[in-house]
Amino acid sequence: MIHHTCFKCGRRMELDPIIVGLELKQLKVKKPKYYQAHCPACKAVNKVSVSQMQNDMDAVREEIESGLVEVQKAKAKMKAAKKKAK
């Protein structure tokens, strides 16, 4: 887990490296420098450096890749279902 403290309210939060990795892979930016984490308490957007999280994400790289494949399959199924509905 990636630990981060909100800059606004000071609440500590944990970020799941698998979810962070999936969201970063789906961005249109090739090499993002920051991840935008939303504080669960005050809803402030916190910029978390990707370089600080890189070691945690490298440890679960296989899970991120398999999750990305599943997300792409789900998107393809939804797109096919929309075409059938038309």
PyMOL commands that set and color helices and strands:
alter all, ss='L'
color gray80, all
select helices_A, chain A and resi 17-26+50-59+61-85
alter helices_A, ss='H'
color red, helices_A
select strands_A, chain A and resi 2-5+12-15+34-38+45-49
alter strands_A, ss='S'
color yellow, strands_A
deselect
rebuild
show_as cartoon
